[in-house]
Amino acid sequence: MITALKILFSLMLAWMCYTVISTSIQSNLFKQWDFLGSIPWMQATLWDFYANVTVIFLWVCYKEDSIPLRILWLILLVTLGSIASCAYVLIQLFKLEPGEGLKEFFNK
């Protein structure tokens, strides 16, 4: 199961990096913000994004004892979104010892 999760989150990380980079090359978010910010679905998407960041950040706070690391991950989650989420999960998965499973993954 852990190996499958490592593969899944690696693929998601790679896909999101590709998607963000290719979209950034094609379109400048800052030039289109006035238009995009006025679309109700964009506003809903942003609220959804920040709700998800809050949930993931609470898990980061549970897992990380260091305040500077918590702050760093908050900045990364807000600025990079799912790229940072996937990276954090992968780091936690690779920290597991051989034979450990999801129980250890979710525990400190």
Buried (B, 14 or more C-beta within 10 A) or exposed (E): EBEEBBEBBBEBBEEBBEEBEEEEEEEEEEEEEEEBEEEEEEEEEEEEBEEBBEEBBEBBBEBBEEEEEBEBBBEBBEEBBBBBBBBBBBEBBEEBEEEEEEEBBEEE
